[in-house]
Amino acid sequence: MNFKNPVLTRAPTRICDIGGWTDTWFYPKGAVFSFCVDLYSYVRLVENSSKTIKIFAENLKQSAVILNLKKIEYNGVLDLLKAAIKRMNIENGLDIFVRADAPPGCGTGTSASVAVTLISALATYKRLNMDQNNIATLAHKLETEELELESGVQDQYAAAYGGINFMEIDYPEVKLLKIKINKKRILELEKQFILVYFGSRSSSKMHDAVISNYKNRDKATLNSFEIMKQCAYEMKASINSDIEILGEIINRNWDAQKSLHHLMINPIIKKAEKIAKSNGAIGFKCNGAGGGGSATILAESGYEYQIKKKLVENGYTILPCKMSFTGVRSYD
């Protein structure tokens, strides 16, 4: 293959995943509503003359070298990227450069976005015709089949499709509906959404705890799942209604999410929520599994600056972002 031009690929991440946690194997039929933003994951592929694949995760300051393409070793270093290379049957030498706008452990589905981005880049490199659904499906399989990890399905589909999405889930199948909103609502959300970063977190312990509660048919856990699923349907029905209603749905989802397990919240999150709501927030929710990472705040119109100012004064980081209405894209 004579492939001289580099392949450039990017995919968005998502915030404010209403109904998150119901997109998992242990909850048979769930629903999620989420918003994609321009905190992109990027991949650049450059063909080299060797049979060696070199991976550089630029913002993580990690790298990996694959010398034998038939014996890829998973050792905790960029395993998700290695899994993509294995499943895509890459046989030529490549230099692969990966970076992400979202910081590590942000809770915005960045790892899924990176997987979607790399699969799309490799498909473009190999001249394969993979649509968004196929890319998302394979990205999910990298985690669950190849690496045997816990993984919901919402993040891969959000990254592949972009925009605002409502997903009905019969795990692992996803029925995705693209949600359309008018320009005024887009401007309102971009102005009034605030993404606050708490720091990197691992959700594995919390996953285990929630799964254990669910398997034991814990009533509070079962009730929380039902509420979060219903919130996704309510957000779908209300997305073009008064924005205060959206705040109410976000809060109801977060209250149910907090009830899943005590690991869902910590003093850093509690303080951020208190600051936000005492300074004009009408909605607050941790992104992804919870327990850290980041939160989406919906501010009352006119209170955005005050909320951001108070959070920054208290040591929190604001991640600026806008809506992203394009999914994964590759160019060569």
C-alpha positions as CSV (number, residue, x, y, z in Angstrom):
1,M,0.0,0.0,0.0
2,N,1.3,3.4,-0.9
3,F,-0.2,5.7,1.6
4,K,1.8,8.9,1.9
5,N,-0.6,11.4,3.4
6,P,-1.3,11.3,7.1
7,V,-4.8,10.4,8.3
8,L,-6.3,13.1,10.6
9,T,-9.4,12.1,12.7
10,R,-11.4,13.6,15.6
11,A,-14.5,12.8,17.6
12,P,-16.4,14.7,20.3
13,T,-17.1,13.8,23.9
14,R,-20.4,14.1,25.8
15,I,-21.7,15.8,28.9
16,C,-24.8,15.7,31.0
17,D,-25.7,12.1,30.4
18,I,-29.2,11.9,31.6
19,G,-30.0,8.2,32.2
20,G,-26.4,7.2,32.4
21,W,-25.9,3.9,34.3
22,T,-28.9,2.4,32.5
23,D,-26.8,1.6,29.4
24,T,-25.1,-1.3,31.0
25,W,-25.3,-5.1,30.7
26,F,-26.9,-5.5,34.1
27,Y,-29.7,-3.2,33.4
28,P,-31.5,-4.8,30.4
29,K,-33.4,-2.0,28.8
30,G,-32.3,1.6,29.5
31,A,-32.4,5.1,28.0
32,V,-29.9,7.9,27.8
33,F,-30.1,11.5,26.7
34,S,-26.8,13.4,26.3
35,F,-25.1,16.4,24.7
36,C,-21.9,16.3,22.6
37,V,-19.3,19.1,23.0
38,D,-16.2,20.2,21.3
39,L,-13.7,18.6,23.7
40,Y,-12.4,16.5,21.0
41,S,-10.2,13.4,20.8
42,Y,-7.7,13.5,18.0
43,V,-5.7,10.9,16.1
44,R,-3.0,11.4,13.5
45,L,-1.7,8.3,11.6
46,V,1.6,8.4,9.7
47,E,2.8,5.4,7.8
48,N,6.4,4.4,8.5
49,S,8.7,2.1,6.5
50,S,9.0,-0.6,9.3
51,K,6.7,-3.2,10.6
52,T,6.6,-1.5,14.0
53,I,3.7,0.4,15.4
54,K,4.5,3.3,17.7
55,I,1.7,4.9,19.8
56,F,2.2,8.3,21.4
57,A,-0.5,9.5,23.8
58,E,0.6,13.1,23.9
59,N,-1.3,14.6,26.8
60,L,-0.9,11.4,28.9
61,K,2.9,11.4,28.2
62,Q,2.7,7.7,27.5
63,S,3.9,5.7,24.6
64,A,3.9,2.0,23.5
65,V,5.7,0.1,20.8
66,I,4.2,-3.0,19.1
67,L,7.0,-5.0,17.5
68,N,5.1,-8.2,16.8
69,L,1.6,-7.4,15.4
70,K,0.5,-11.0,16.0
71,K,1.5,-10.9,19.7
72,I,0.0,-7.7,21.2
73,E,0.5,-7.6,24.9
74,Y,-2.0,-5.9,27.2
75,N,0.0,-4.5,30.2
76,G,-1.9,-1.5,31.4
77,V,-0.2,0.9,29.0
78,L,-2.5,2.2,26.2
79,D,-4.3,-1.1,26.1
80,L,-7.5,0.3,24.5
81,L,-5.4,1.6,21.6
82,K,-3.6,-1.6,21.2
83,A,-6.9,-3.4,21.2
84,A,-8.1,-1.3,18.3
85,I,-4.9,-2.0,16.3
86,K,-5.4,-5.8,16.9
87,R,-9.1,-5.8,16.0
88,M,-8.5,-3.7,12.9
89,N,-5.8,-6.2,11.7
90,I,-3.2,-3.6,11.1
91,E,-0.1,-5.2,9.4
92,N,2.0,-2.2,8.3
93,G,4.2,0.1,10.3
94,L,2.5,3.2,11.7
95,D,3.2,6.1,14.0
96,I,0.0,6.9,15.9
97,F,-0.3,10.2,17.7
98,V,-3.3,10.6,20.1
99,R,-4.4,13.5,22.2
100,A,-7.6,14.7,23.9
101,D,-9.0,18.1,24.9
102,A,-10.6,16.7,28.0
103,P,-8.3,16.0,30.9
104,P,-7.9,12.4,32.1
105,G,-10.6,10.9,34.2
106,C,-13.0,13.6,33.3
107,G,-16.1,11.5,33.2
108,T,-17.1,12.7,29.7
109,G,-16.5,9.4,27.9
110,T,-13.1,10.4,26.6
111,S,-11.7,6.8,26.4
112,A,-14.6,5.8,24.3
113,S,-14.1,8.9,22.1
114,V,-10.4,8.0,21.7
115,A,-11.4,4.4,20.7
116,V,-13.9,5.7,18.1
117,T,-11.4,8.2,16.8
118,L,-8.7,5.5,16.3
119,I,-11.0,3.0,14.7
120,S,-12.2,5.6,12.2
121,A,-8.6,6.6,11.5
122,L,-7.6,3.0,10.9
123,A,-10.6,2.3,8.7
124,T,-9.7,5.4,6.6
125,Y,-6.1,4.2,6.4
126,K,-7.3,0.7,5.2
127,R,-9.9,2.2,2.9
128,L,-12.7,0.4,4.7
129,N,-16.3,1.6,4.6
130,M,-17.3,1.6,8.3
131,D,-20.3,3.6,9.2
132,Q,-20.9,5.3,12.6
133,N,-22.8,2.4,14.0
134,N,-20.1,-0.1,13.1
135,I,-17.4,2.1,14.6
136,A,-19.4,2.6,17.8
137,T,-20.1,-1.1,18.1
138,L,-16.5,-2.1,17.6
139,A,-15.3,0.6,20.1
140,H,-17.6,-0.9,22.7
141,K,-16.3,-4.5,22.0
142,L,-12.7,-3.4,22.5
143,E,-13.5,-2.7,26.1
144,T,-15.9,-5.6,26.9
145,E,-14.6,-8.4,24.7
146,E,-11.0,-7.6,24.0
147,L,-10.1,-6.1,27.4
148,E,-12.9,-7.7,29.5
149,L,-13.8,-4.4,31.2
150,E,-17.1,-3.0,32.4
151,S,-18.5,-0.5,29.8
152,G,-21.8,1.0,29.0
153,V,-22.6,1.7,25.4
154,Q,-23.7,5.3,25.4
155,D,-20.3,7.0,25.1
156,Q,-19.2,5.2,21.9
157,Y,-22.4,6.1,20.1
158,A,-22.2,9.7,21.3
159,A,-18.7,10.1,20.0
160,A,-19.5,8.4,16.7
161,Y,-22.7,10.4,15.9
162,G,-22.1,13.7,17.7
163,G,-24.9,16.2,18.4
164,I,-27.7,15.8,20.9
165,N,-28.9,12.2,21.2
166,F,-31.6,10.1,22.8
167,M,-30.7,6.4,23.0
168,E,-33.0,3.5,23.8
169,I,-30.8,0.6,24.9
170,D,-31.4,-3.1,24.8
171,Y,-27.9,-3.9,25.8
172,P,-25.7,-4.0,23.8
173,E,-28.0,-2.8,21.0
174,V,-28.6,0.9,20.7
175,K,-31.5,2.7,18.9
176,L,-30.3,6.3,18.5
177,L,-32.5,9.3,17.7
178,K,-30.9,12.5,16.7
179,I,-32.5,15.4,18.6
180,K,-33.0,18.7,16.9
181,I,-33.3,22.0,18.7
182,N,-33.6,25.5,17.4
183,K,-30.8,28.1,17.3
184,K,-32.1,29.9,20.4
185,R,-32.0,26.8,22.5
186,I,-28.5,26.0,21.2
187,L,-27.3,29.5,22.2
188,E,-29.0,29.2,25.6
189,L,-27.4,25.9,26.4
190,E,-24.0,27.0,25.2
191,K,-24.3,30.1,27.4
192,Q,-25.8,28.5,30.4
193,F,-24.0,25.1,30.6
194,I,-20.9,25.1,32.7
195,L,-18.5,22.2,32.8
196,V,-16.5,22.1,36.0
197,Y,-13.6,19.7,36.5
198,F,-12.8,18.1,39.8
199,G,-9.7,16.0,38.9
200,S,-9.1,12.5,37.6
201,R,-11.0,9.6,39.1
202,S,-11.4,5.9,38.6
203,S,-14.9,4.5,38.7
204,S,-14.1,0.8,39.0
205,K,-14.8,0.5,42.7
206,M,-18.1,2.3,42.3
207,H,-19.1,0.1,39.3
208,D,-18.5,-3.0,41.4
209,A,-20.5,-1.6,44.4
210,V,-23.4,-0.5,42.2
211,I,-23.5,-3.8,40.4
212,S,-23.4,-5.7,43.7
213,N,-26.4,-3.6,44.9
214,Y,-28.3,-4.2,41.7
215,K,-27.7,-8.0,41.8
216,N,-28.8,-8.1,45.4
217,R,-32.1,-6.3,44.3
218,D,-31.4,-3.4,46.6
219,K,-34.7,-1.4,46.6
220,A,-33.0,2.1,46.6
221,T,-30.7,1.1,43.7
222,L,-33.5,-0.4,41.6
223,N,-35.7,2.7,42.2
224,S,-32.8,5.0,41.2
225,F,-32.3,3.2,38.0
226,E,-36.0,3.6,37.1
227,I,-35.9,7.3,37.9
228,M,-32.8,7.9,35.8
229,K,-34.2,6.1,32.9
230,Q,-37.5,8.1,33.1
231,C,-35.4,11.3,33.3
232,A,-34.0,10.5,29.9
233,Y,-37.5,10.2,28.4
234,E,-38.5,13.4,30.1
235,M,-35.5,15.3,28.7
236,K,-36.4,14.0,25.2
237,A,-39.9,15.4,25.7
238,S,-38.9,18.6,27.3
239,I,-35.7,19.7,25.4
240,N,-37.5,22.5,23.6
241,S,-39.6,23.6,26.7
242,D,-38.7,26.1,29.3
243,I,-35.1,25.7,30.3
244,E,-36.0,25.7,34.0
245,I,-37.7,22.3,33.3
246,L,-34.4,20.9,32.0
247,G,-32.8,22.0,35.3
248,E,-35.4,20.1,37.2
249,I,-34.8,17.0,35.2
250,I,-31.0,17.3,35.6
251,N,-31.4,17.6,39.4
252,R,-33.9,14.7,39.7
253,N,-31.4,12.5,37.7
254,W,-28.5,13.6,40.0
255,D,-30.5,12.9,43.2
256,A,-31.3,9.4,41.9
257,Q,-27.7,8.9,40.8
258,K,-26.4,9.9,44.3
259,S,-28.7,7.3,45.8
260,L,-26.9,4.5,43.9
261,H,-23.9,4.4,46.4
262,H,-22.1,6.6,48.9
263,L,-19.1,6.6,46.6
264,M,-21.1,8.7,44.1
265,I,-20.3,11.9,46.0
266,N,-17.4,13.4,48.1
267,P,-16.6,16.7,49.8
268,I,-15.3,18.2,46.6
269,I,-18.5,17.5,44.7
270,K,-20.7,18.5,47.6
271,K,-18.9,21.9,47.8
272,A,-19.1,22.5,44.1
273,E,-22.8,21.8,44.1
274,K,-23.4,24.1,47.0
275,I,-21.5,26.9,45.4
276,A,-23.3,26.5,42.1
277,K,-26.8,26.3,43.5
278,S,-26.2,29.2,46.0
279,N,-25.0,31.4,43.1
280,G,-27.8,30.8,40.5
281,A,-27.5,27.2,39.2
282,I,-30.8,25.6,38.3
283,G,-29.3,22.2,37.5
284,F,-26.3,20.1,38.6
285,K,-25.1,16.6,37.7
286,C,-21.9,14.7,37.8
287,N,-21.0,13.4,34.3
288,G,-20.6,9.7,33.7
289,A,-20.4,7.3,36.6
290,G,-20.0,10.1,39.2
291,G,-17.7,10.1,42.2
292,G,-15.4,12.8,40.7
293,G,-14.3,13.7,37.2
294,S,-16.5,16.6,36.2
295,A,-20.1,18.0,36.5
296,T,-22.4,19.8,34.2
297,I,-24.0,22.9,35.7
298,L,-27.1,24.5,34.1
299,A,-27.0,28.2,35.2
300,E,-29.9,30.5,35.3
301,S,-29.6,33.1,32.6
302,G,-27.4,36.0,33.8
303,Y,-25.8,34.0,36.6
304,E,-23.1,32.2,34.5
305,Y,-20.3,34.5,35.3
306,Q,-21.0,34.6,39.0
307,I,-21.1,30.8,39.3
308,K,-17.8,30.4,37.3
309,K,-16.1,33.2,39.4
310,K,-17.1,31.6,42.7
311,L,-16.0,28.1,41.6
312,V,-12.6,29.3,40.3
313,E,-12.1,31.3,43.6
314,N,-12.6,28.0,45.4
315,G,-10.0,26.2,43.4
316,Y,-12.2,24.5,40.7
317,T,-11.3,24.4,37.0
318,I,-13.8,25.4,34.3
319,L,-13.6,23.6,31.0
320,P,-14.9,25.9,28.2
321,C,-16.9,24.0,25.6
322,K,-19.6,24.4,22.9
323,M,-22.0,22.0,21.3
324,S,-20.6,19.7,18.7
325,F,-23.1,18.6,16.0
326,T,-20.6,16.5,14.0
327,G,-19.6,13.0,15.0
328,V,-16.3,11.3,14.2
329,R,-14.6,12.6,11.1
330,S,-11.5,11.3,9.2
331,Y,-9.5,13.1,6.5
332,D,-6.5,12.0,4.5
